[in-house]
């Protein structure tokens, strides 16, 4: 009887497997328009562009974080445009105005979108250096997209801001078990941040604006969280297989992505990297009250990967140990 009950329970859980978006194989060349990207499988991903008034000196493809969308880049990309940097930002699948908001698209599909977008940007701007910038989940996507990619030479470097590399191997067993159970038993169950005491940023007005923004997802499906864990796994696993130079940015007050996974990622990186730690920085570094400091560092590195960072927050010691802020 016990074995039968266990078997029945496993069958029920299997029937409630995490849901993924429907996506087909590539069927046509991807197309980059002014306000959207048409992927090779026909999916239309909204895109925002911040262009300098004069001729651009570099191009960025910017990837937003979980439950966010391309609006995340409004402030930094506007400032970068004043510095001569052209920024493109996608609404990744399942977020913003992209197809099936709230439904996870899958690691392979999201990675394919980024690679296709990078190659179309390379074709559009053949004479300009191209950089990939990822924040939080976008950082994990960027790592996965650049790993073992035979066309990685299209990109001159990668900027990771608080990359979401909190993979399952760095989670305790209880968290992993609870995540598996809820994603398979009730994949449709919605979770909110209500009652969770974290501080993603010190910019309270910005956080309130996100709360009012209908395109920011407030209630997250359990299977989307499971999908995010898959992406964090992929990002952490990709670290030793990325060959392009990296700039890694992390706030010492980040209580979203723990310090230990970041340290582990840095230990595994085989590509040359530089690290900046911000004593007053939180998870949403680009939108913190001191966000302009981070914008300047990213722009300086893009302009000259050997130049000193304007903030003076670079950490040169190896191996890296990220100290918790005294605040």
C-alpha positions as CSV (number, residue, x, y, z in Angstrom):
1,X,0.0,0.0,0.0
2,X,2.8,2.4,0.9
3,X,4.6,1.7,-2.4
4,X,1.4,2.2,-4.3
5,X,0.7,5.5,-2.6
6,X,4.3,6.7,-3.4
7,X,3.9,5.7,-7.0
8,X,0.6,7.4,-7.3
9,X,2.0,10.6,-5.8
10,X,4.9,10.6,-8.2
11,X,2.5,10.2,-11.1
12,X,0.5,13.1,-10.0
13,X,3.6,15.3,-9.5
14,X,4.8,14.3,-13.0
15,X,1.5,15.4,-14.5
16,X,2.0,18.8,-12.9
17,X,5.5,19.3,-14.3
18,X,6.7,22.9,-14.6
19,X,5.2,24.7,-17.7
20,X,7.4,26.1,-20.5
21,X,6.4,28.4,-23.3
22,X,5.7,26.9,-26.7
23,X,8.5,27.7,-29.1
24,X,9.5,26.1,-32.3
25,X,12.8,25.5,-34.1
26,X,14.5,28.2,-36.1
27,X,12.6,28.7,-39.3
28,X,13.8,32.1,-40.7
29,X,16.7,34.5,-40.2
30,X,16.2,36.8,-37.2
31,X,15.3,40.4,-37.9
32,X,16.2,43.5,-35.9
33,X,13.7,46.4,-36.2
34,X,13.7,49.7,-34.4
35,X,11.4,48.7,-31.6
36,X,11.4,44.8,-31.8
37,X,13.5,41.8,-32.4
38,X,12.0,39.0,-34.6
39,X,13.6,35.8,-33.4
40,X,14.3,32.9,-35.8
41,X,11.3,30.9,-34.5
42,X,9.0,33.9,-35.2
43,X,8.6,35.2,-31.7
44,X,8.5,39.0,-31.4
45,X,10.5,40.5,-28.6
46,X,10.0,44.2,-27.9
47,X,13.1,46.3,-27.9
48,X,14.1,49.8,-26.6
49,X,16.9,51.8,-28.0
50,X,18.9,54.7,-26.6
51,X,21.0,56.3,-29.3
52,X,23.6,59.0,-28.9
53,X,23.0,62.2,-30.9
54,X,26.5,61.9,-32.4
55,X,28.1,58.9,-33.9
56,X,28.3,56.0,-31.4
57,X,31.6,54.7,-30.1
58,X,30.3,51.4,-28.8
59,X,27.1,49.3,-28.7
60,X,25.5,47.5,-25.7
61,X,22.9,44.7,-25.6
62,X,21.4,45.0,-22.1
63,X,19.6,42.1,-20.4
64,X,17.1,42.9,-17.5
65,X,16.5,40.9,-14.4
66,X,13.8,38.5,-13.3
67,X,10.2,39.9,-13.4
68,X,11.6,43.1,-14.9
69,X,11.7,44.3,-18.5
70,X,13.7,46.7,-20.8
71,X,12.5,49.7,-18.8
72,X,15.2,48.8,-16.3
73,X,17.8,50.4,-18.5
74,X,16.2,53.8,-18.9
75,X,18.4,55.7,-16.5
76,X,21.8,54.1,-17.3
77,X,21.2,53.8,-21.0
78,X,20.1,57.5,-21.2
79,X,23.4,58.5,-19.5
80,X,25.4,56.1,-21.7
81,X,23.9,57.7,-24.8
82,X,25.3,61.1,-23.6
83,X,28.7,59.4,-23.5
84,X,28.4,58.1,-27.1
85,X,27.2,54.5,-26.2
86,X,24.3,53.0,-28.1
87,X,22.2,50.7,-26.0
88,X,19.6,48.1,-27.1
89,X,17.5,46.4,-24.5
90,X,15.1,43.4,-25.0
91,X,12.0,42.4,-23.2
92,X,13.1,38.8,-22.7
93,X,10.5,36.0,-23.3
94,X,8.0,35.8,-20.5
95,X,8.6,39.4,-19.3
96,X,7.4,42.9,-20.1
97,X,5.5,43.0,-23.4
98,X,7.2,39.8,-24.7
99,X,5.1,36.7,-25.4
100,X,3.5,34.8,-22.5
101,X,4.3,37.1,-19.6
102,X,4.9,35.1,-16.4
103,X,5.5,31.8,-18.2
104,X,9.1,30.6,-18.3
105,X,10.6,30.2,-21.7
106,X,13.5,27.8,-21.0
107,X,17.3,28.3,-20.8
108,X,18.1,27.1,-24.3
109,X,15.5,29.4,-25.9
110,X,16.5,32.5,-23.9
111,X,20.2,31.8,-24.7
112,X,19.4,31.5,-28.4
113,X,17.5,34.8,-28.4
114,X,20.6,36.6,-27.0
115,X,23.0,35.0,-29.4
116,X,20.8,35.8,-32.4
117,X,20.4,39.4,-31.2
118,X,24.1,39.8,-30.7
119,X,24.8,38.6,-34.3
120,X,22.2,40.9,-35.8
121,X,23.7,43.8,-33.9
122,X,27.2,42.8,-35.1
123,X,25.9,42.9,-38.7
124,X,24.2,46.2,-38.2
125,X,27.2,47.9,-36.5
126,X,30.2,46.0,-38.0
127,X,32.7,48.7,-37.1
128,X,31.7,49.3,-33.4
129,X,32.8,47.3,-30.3
130,X,29.8,45.3,-29.0
131,X,29.3,44.6,-25.3
132,X,26.8,42.4,-23.5
133,X,25.5,43.8,-20.1
134,X,23.4,41.7,-17.8
135,X,21.8,42.5,-14.5
136,X,20.8,39.7,-12.0
137,X,19.0,37.1,-14.1
138,X,20.3,38.9,-17.2
139,X,23.8,38.3,-15.9
140,X,23.1,34.5,-15.7
141,X,21.7,34.6,-19.2
142,X,24.7,36.5,-20.4
143,X,27.1,33.9,-18.9
144,X,25.1,31.0,-20.4
145,X,25.0,32.7,-23.8
146,X,28.8,33.3,-24.0
147,X,29.8,29.8,-22.8
148,X,31.2,27.5,-25.5
149,X,29.9,29.8,-28.3
150,X,31.8,29.5,-31.5
151,X,30.8,33.1,-32.5
152,X,31.8,34.7,-29.2
153,X,34.3,36.9,-31.1
154,X,31.4,39.1,-32.1
155,X,31.4,40.4,-28.5
156,X,34.3,42.4,-27.1
157,X,33.4,42.0,-23.4
158,X,30.6,41.2,-20.8
159,X,29.5,43.3,-17.9
160,X,27.8,41.4,-15.1
161,X,25.9,43.4,-12.4
162,X,24.9,41.2,-9.4
163,X,24.7,38.2,-11.7
164,X,22.1,35.6,-10.5
165,X,24.5,32.6,-10.0
166,X,22.8,31.3,-6.9
167,X,22.7,27.8,-8.4
168,X,21.2,24.8,-6.7
169,X,24.6,23.5,-5.7
170,X,25.0,26.5,-3.5
171,X,21.5,26.2,-1.9
172,X,20.8,24.2,1.2
173,X,19.0,20.9,0.7
174,X,15.8,22.2,2.4
175,X,15.5,25.0,0.0
176,X,16.1,22.7,-3.0
177,X,13.5,20.2,-1.8
178,X,10.9,22.9,-1.2
179,X,11.6,24.4,-4.6
180,X,11.2,21.1,-6.4
181,X,8.0,20.2,-4.5
182,X,6.1,23.4,-5.1
183,X,7.2,23.7,-8.7
184,X,6.0,20.1,-9.5
185,X,3.0,19.9,-7.1
186,X,1.5,23.3,-7.8
187,X,3.4,24.9,-10.7
188,X,0.6,27.5,-11.1
189,X,0.9,28.7,-7.5
190,X,1.7,32.4,-7.3
191,X,4.3,33.8,-4.9
192,X,4.7,37.5,-4.0
193,X,7.4,39.4,-2.1
194,X,4.9,40.3,0.6
195,X,6.3,39.4,4.0
196,X,9.8,38.8,2.7
197,X,12.3,41.2,4.3
198,X,14.8,42.1,1.7
199,X,16.2,45.4,0.4
200,X,16.8,45.3,-3.4
201,X,17.8,48.9,-3.5
202,X,18.1,52.1,-1.4
203,X,16.1,54.0,-4.1
204,X,12.7,53.8,-2.5
205,X,11.0,56.0,-5.0
206,X,12.2,53.8,-7.8
207,X,10.9,50.7,-6.0
208,X,7.5,52.3,-5.5
209,X,7.4,53.1,-9.2
210,X,8.1,49.5,-10.0
211,X,5.2,48.6,-7.7
212,X,2.9,50.8,-9.9
213,X,4.2,49.5,-13.2
214,X,1.8,47.0,-14.7
215,X,4.6,45.4,-16.8
216,X,6.6,44.4,-13.7
217,X,5.5,41.0,-12.6
218,X,4.4,41.1,-8.9
219,X,3.1,37.5,-8.5
220,X,5.4,34.8,-9.8
221,X,4.4,31.3,-10.8
222,X,6.2,28.5,-8.9
223,X,7.5,27.0,-12.1
224,X,8.9,30.3,-13.2
225,X,11.0,30.3,-10.0
226,X,12.0,26.8,-10.9
227,X,13.0,28.0,-14.3
228,X,15.0,30.9,-12.8
229,X,16.9,28.2,-10.7
230,X,17.7,26.4,-13.9
231,X,19.1,29.7,-15.4
232,X,21.2,30.3,-12.2
233,X,22.5,26.7,-12.5
234,X,23.4,27.4,-16.2
235,X,25.1,30.7,-15.4
236,X,27.2,29.3,-12.6
237,X,28.1,26.2,-14.7
238,X,29.0,28.5,-17.7
239,X,31.7,30.5,-15.7
240,X,34.7,28.4,-16.6
241,X,33.6,28.2,-20.3
242,X,33.4,31.9,-21.0
243,X,36.3,33.3,-23.0
244,X,35.6,37.0,-23.3
245,X,36.8,39.6,-20.8
246,X,34.4,40.5,-18.0
247,X,33.6,43.3,-15.6
248,X,31.8,42.0,-12.5
249,X,29.9,44.5,-10.3
250,X,28.5,43.7,-6.9
251,X,27.0,45.6,-4.0
252,X,28.1,44.7,-0.5
253,X,24.5,45.2,0.7
254,X,23.1,42.8,-1.8
255,X,20.7,40.5,0.0
256,X,19.1,38.9,-3.1
257,X,22.1,37.1,-4.6
258,X,24.4,35.8,-1.7
259,X,28.1,36.5,-1.6
260,X,29.2,32.9,-1.7
261,X,27.9,32.1,-5.1
262,X,29.5,35.2,-6.5
263,X,32.8,34.2,-5.0
264,X,32.4,30.7,-6.4
265,X,31.7,32.1,-9.9
266,X,34.8,34.3,-9.7
267,X,36.9,31.3,-8.6
268,X,35.7,29.3,-11.6
269,X,36.2,32.1,-14.2
270,X,38.9,31.3,-16.7
271,X,38.6,34.4,-18.7
272,X,40.2,37.7,-17.6
273,X,37.9,39.6,-15.3
274,X,37.9,42.8,-13.1
275,X,35.7,43.1,-10.0
276,X,34.2,46.3,-8.5
277,X,32.6,46.1,-5.0
278,X,30.3,49.0,-3.9
279,X,30.1,49.5,-0.1
280,X,26.8,51.4,-0.5
281,X,25.5,49.2,-3.3
282,X,22.4,47.0,-3.2
283,X,21.2,44.4,-5.7
284,X,19.8,46.8,-8.2
285,X,23.1,48.6,-8.6
286,X,22.2,50.5,-11.8
287,X,19.1,52.0,-10.1
288,X,20.5,52.6,-6.6
289,X,20.7,56.2,-5.3
290,X,24.4,56.0,-6.2
291,X,23.8,54.3,-9.5
292,X,25.6,56.9,-11.6
293,X,28.9,55.6,-10.0
294,X,28.2,52.2,-11.5
295,X,27.2,53.7,-14.9
296,X,30.5,55.5,-15.0
297,X,32.5,52.4,-14.2
298,X,30.8,50.3,-16.9
299,X,31.3,53.1,-19.5
300,X,34.9,53.5,-18.5
301,X,35.6,49.8,-18.9
302,X,33.8,49.7,-22.2
303,X,35.9,52.6,-23.4
304,X,39.2,51.1,-22.2
305,X,39.3,47.7,-20.5
306,X,42.7,48.5,-19.0
307,X,41.9,52.0,-17.6
308,X,41.2,52.5,-13.8
309,X,37.6,52.5,-12.8
310,X,36.4,56.0,-11.8
311,X,34.8,54.8,-8.6
312,X,38.1,53.4,-7.2
313,X,36.1,50.4,-6.0
314,X,38.1,47.7,-8.0
315,X,39.3,44.7,-6.0
316,X,42.6,43.4,-7.2
317,X,43.3,40.6,-4.7
318,X,42.9,37.0,-5.7
319,X,41.1,34.9,-4.5
320,X,38.3,37.3,-3.9
321,X,36.6,37.4,-0.5
322,X,33.6,39.7,-0.5
323,X,33.3,41.3,3.0
324,X,29.9,42.1,4.3
325,X,29.4,45.9,4.6
326,X,29.7,47.3,8.1
327,X,26.4,49.0,7.6
